[in-house]
Amino acid sequence: MRLADRMSLLKTENSFVVLAKANQLEREGRSIIHLEIGDTDFDTPSNIINVVCDEVSSGNTHYCPSAGVLELREACCDWIKKNKRGEYSPEEIVIGPGGKPFLYYTIMATSGVGDEVIYPDPGFPVYESVTLYAGAKPVPLPILEENDFKFTIDDLKSRISKNTRLLILNYPHNPTGGTLSYKELVEIGNLAIENDFVILSDEVYANMLFEGNHVSIGTLDGMRERTILLETFSKTYAMTGWRLGFIAAPSWLSDPLSQLITNSVSCVPPFVQMAGVEALNGEQADSIKMMTEFKKRRDVFINGLNSIDGISCKFPEGAFYAFPNVSEIPMSAEKLSDYLLDEVGVATLPGSAFGQYADNHLRMCFANSIENLEEAIHRISHAISTFS
């Protein structure tokens, strides 16, 4: 008995591996501060929870259209327009079980054997993993600290070939917190038009931008017809476990993605979708409060990290991740990550979990209470002081 050869091409996501280990240590009685998983300590707002309870009680538990219920697709259009990220019709919206499946669907729909997918490195590990699974060639685009965690246009140009089918953008960026300016997006868009490739614009942290204004590349001249805008409810509305996301794209791109929904999960539960309607259309105070609190936490945590000898950390422009440089510590980032969890109960991820250009970094999610973040700084400082 054996599995298909292609299964060897899929990689794991280290955040869930470390989360499982951290949870096991907690079950054994250890005190663990979770900085490894991209989740928040905020609960889903009560108005959203109330809607799903009402929908289930009323019997809205049956199949629905694969692309999503009309109410949510209309709400997505209104929300995108209100946030100045483009104008779409409901037919150009597809609802999925979170954002991650759309990474899979987009790569599978656009790229195959002989094609190339350019993706940020470091970056979300699924980008490379699914590209390999699709039979395409992954082309990493370095996101480096010396460039303020951005790629250069020259680096991008050098990686474009006649086989390039897809460029994945993620801004604000996981794991570095970097983002892209209007000028940079214009240059990227011009390259996409000149070389005729599609852009998957992963903007799930767009509402978590600490400075400046977010610009969606699909709003630029000539880019709407070749851009897939990806959004989720996970970060903005603390709905990580609900598994609800959507894409906005012209029909030539959205229709095949809807077909892949049909052939994989049939549809997202309609009661979950109606909760999504409430999230987008309902009271936004809880979401705004979360975003304000994340900035406070960022400032406390980054300042704390920079106070530790051997660690330096840039202030992320968006998202809720710190990406400190630990190259001055006499231990690899991988070993340091293990050491911090095993010895002082702080769960982090090594930068190498996100690609080949981040060996000297750790990723830490600061979507935790200020009390816990301050305790994490204390524990990390103590652990590193033992190396002196």
N, C-alpha and C positions, 0 to 999 in steps of 0.2 A: 504494500500500500504506500502511496506517495502523494504529495501535493503537487499542484501545477508549478512549473518552474518559475512562473512570474511572481509567485508568492515570496520568493527570496528577495525580490526587488523592493518590497515594502519595508519601511523602517518604523520603529516605535516612536512614540512621543515621550521624551524623558520626563516631562512634568508629571505625567500620570504614574510613571515608574517611581519617582521620588515621593509623590503623594502617597502611594501605597505603602512604601517603606516608613514614611513619617507617621501614617495612621497606625501602622503596626506598633511602632515605638510608643505611641500614645496609649494603645491598648495595654501595653506592658507597664504603664504608669509614668512614662516620661512626659515632661513638659516640652511641647514642641511649638515653636512659632513658625507659622506657615507663610513663607515668602516664595514658594516654588510654583504655585498654580495661579493662573491668571483669572482669579475669582475675587469677589469682594465680600467683606463681612456684612454688607448691607443686605437686608431681605428685600424681596420683590415688593413694591408698593401695594398697600392693601386694596386700593381701588382696582388694580389688575387682578389680584387674587379673587376678589368678590365676583368679578365678571365670570371667571372660569367656573367657579362654584355654581353660579346661576345657570350657565350654559349646560353643564353636565346634568344638573337637576332637571332642566327642561327637556332633556333628551337629545341635545345636539351632539350626538356621539357616533354619527354614521359617516360613510364616505362623503367626500366632497370633491370638486374639481382638482385635478393634479396641480394645476398652476396656482391654486389658492382660491379662497372665497372672494367674491367680488368686493364685499365690505372692506376687507383688509387690503386688497390691491388698490382700491380707491384711496384708502387712508394713507398708504405708502406714497401714492402720487402727490397727495396734498402735503404730506410731511416733507418730502424731497423738495417740492417747490417752495414751501415756507422757509426751508433752510438754505435756499438759494443754491441747490445742487443739481438743478436741471428741471425739465418738464417732460413728463412721461404720461402715457395713457395706461389704463389698467391692463390692457393686452400686452404691455411691455414689462409687466411686473410678474415675477415668479416667486412663490413662497416655498421655502424649503426647511428641513429640520436642522436649523442652525446655519452658520456661515460655512463651516468646514466642508459639508457636502458639495457646495458650489465650487470650491477649489477643485475637487475631484471631477465634477461634471464639466466644468469649463475646460480643464486640461484634456479630458477624454473627448470632448466635442471638437476641439480645435487642433489637437496635436497627436501625431502617431509616429510610426517608424519613419525615420529620415527627417523628422521635424525637430526644431529646437525651441526650448522654452527658457527665456531669461528671467531670473528670479533674484531677489535680494539675498545676500549672504553677508552677515548672519540674517536669518529670517525664519519664519514659521516653517518647521521641518517638513510639513506636509507638501510644500511646494516641490521640493526635490523628489520626495518619495513617490508622489503620484505621477510626476513626469516620467520617472523610470518605469513605473508600472504601465504607463500608456505606451511604452516602447520608444518614447521620444528622448532627445538628448537634453539633460539639464545643463544650463549655462549660468554659473553663479556670477553675480554682479556685486563686487565688494562694497560694503557699507562700513567705512573705516572711521575710527575715532579722530584721526588727524584731519578728516574732512567734515568734522562736526556730525558724524554719523549720517553722511549722505554719499551717494555715488556721484562720480563726475560724469559729465556728458561725454567726455572723451572715452572714459571706461565703457560707457554704454555703446557708443559708436563702434568701438573695437570688437564688441561682442555680437553685433548684428551681422547676420549673413543672409544669403538668399533662402536659407532654410528656416529663418526665424518666423514662428507663427504666433507667438504669444509673449508679451512682457507682463510680468506681475509687479504691480506697484503696491506698497503698503505704507500708508502715511496717515496719521502718525504711526511710527514704526515699532513693531514688536520684533526684537527685544530692546532696541536702543532708545526709543522715544524720540528719534529724529523725525523731521517732516520735510516737505518740499515747498518751495516758493512758487509764486505765479510764474516768474521768469523761467524757472527750471521746468515747470510743467509745460510751458509753451514750447521749449526746446525739445522735450520728450515727445510731445504731440507731433511736432514737425517731423521727427524721425519716424514715428509710427506711420504717418501719411506717406512719406517718401519711400518707405520700405514695405508698406502694405502689411502690417501685422496688427493684431488685436491687443488691447490692453485690458487686463483684469485689474480694476482699481479697488483694492481691498481697503475700505475706509471705515472699518468697524470701530476705530477709536476717534473718529472725526469730531465727536462731541466732547472729547476729552483733550482738547487743545488748550494749553495753558497761556500761550502768547500768540498774538496775531489772529488771522482769520483763515479758515479752511477753504480751499478752492478745489472743487471736483474737476478732474481733467476732462470729463465728458461734457462740461459746459463750454469748453474752448472751441474755437472755429475748426470745423472739420472732424471733431473727435467723437461726437455723439454716435455716429454710425459704426464706430469701431471700439467702443468702450462698454465694458460690463461693470456697473457700479455694484459693489457688494456691501451689504449692511446686515447687522444682526441686532437683536434686542438684548443680547447677553450683557453688554457692557453699559449701555446707556440706561437700561431699566433694571439692572441686577436680575436678569432672567437667564443666567447661564444654564441652569438645569432644565429649562423649558424647551430648549432646542428649537429655536425659531429665528429664521433669518430670511432675507430676500435679496433678489437682484433686480436691477433696472437696466434694460438694454433694448436696442431695436429688435424687431421681431425676428430678423434672420439669425440673431443670437439667442433671444429668449425662447423661441419655439423649440429648438433642439434641447435646451436645458429643461424645459417642461417635459419633453419626451423622456428624458433621463429620470425625472421624478416619477413619472408613470411606471417606468420599468424597474425602479429600485424600491421605492417606499409607498407608491400609490398616491399618497397625499399626507399632508400634515394634519393632525386631528383638528377638526373645525372648532372645538371649544378652546384649544390653544390659540388658534388664529383670531378668535373673537377677543381673547385677552390682549392680543397684539393690537387690535383696533383701539381698545381702551388705552393701551400704553401710548399710542401715537396721538390720539384725539383727546385724551383725558387730561387731568391736572398734571402739570409738569414740575410742580414744586419739589417733589422728592428727588427727581432726577437732577434738577439744578443744584439741590443741596448736596447730592453726592459728588457732583463735579467740583463744587467749591471746596468740599472737604478733601478731595484727592489732591488739590493744589496745596492745601495746608500740610497734608501728610508728605507730599513730595519735598517741600521745603525743609521740614523737620528731618526727614530721613536722609536726604542728600547731604545736608550740612553735617549730620551725624557721621555718615560714612567718610566724609572728607576730614573729619577730626581724628580718624584712626591712622596711625603711622603705617605706611605701606599700601594704603588704598587711596585712589583718586577717582572721582566720579563727576561727570558732567551733569548739569541739570537737564533732564529730558524736557523737550518742548511739548510733548503730548504723551498719551497713554499712561499706564500706571506702573511702569517698570523703571527700576534703576539698573544701570549696566556698568558697574564699577570696574576699573582696571586694577587688577591685583598682581601685576607682573613683578612688583618689588617684593612680594612675599616669597620666601624660599620654599615654595611648594607649588605644584601645578594647580591650575584652577579646578581641574577635575578632582584632585586629591583634597584640595581645600574645601570644596563643596561637600564631599563625604565627611571630612573632619568636622565641619561646623554642625552637621546634622548629628553625627555619632557622639561628639564630645560635648557640645553645648546646646543641642536641640534647636538649631536654626536651619530650616529647610530652604535651600537655594538650588539653582541650576548652574552648571558650568556653561560658559559661552559656547563651548564646542558642541553642545546639544543643538545649536542653531546654525552650524555651518563651519567652514574651514577658516574663516577670517576673524574668529573671536576667541582664540585659545587663551588669551590673557584676561578674560572677563568672567564675571558672574552675572546672572540675571536674578534680580530680586523684585518681587511684586510688592509694592507698598500700599496695596488696597487692604490695609489692616488698620487697627486702631492705633492712635498715636502712642498710647501706653505700650502696646505690643512692639511698635517700631522702636521706641526708646529702649525697651528691654532687649530687643534684638541687637541694637547698636552696642549696648553694654556687654552682651554675651560675645559678640564678634570681637570687640576690642579686647576682652579678656583672653579669648582664644588666641588671637594673634600676638598678644604680648608675651605669650609663652614661647614664641619662636625666637625672641630677642636673646 
